[in-house]
C-alpha cells in the first residue's frame, strides 16, 4: 500500500528531521519526500498505513499535511 500526502515542507533539513520521526513511529515503512514537486509530496509505503497518525505527527511538528487524491 502506498499513501501520498501534500505538505508544506520546503527544506531538505526539515524533511530529513520529519523522516526520522516518521521512521521511529512507523519503522517498517518506506518514507520519502519529493520537494521538487509543487505539492511537496510525502510518500509512505507499507503494509498498513494510518493516515490519521501520519497527519497528526506532522501537524504536531508544525507542518500542514493532507492526503493527496
Secondary structure, DSSP 8 states (H G I E B T S, - for coil): -EEEEEE----HHHHHHHHHHHHHHSTTSEEEEETTSTT-EEEEESSS--HHHHHHHHHHTT--EEE--
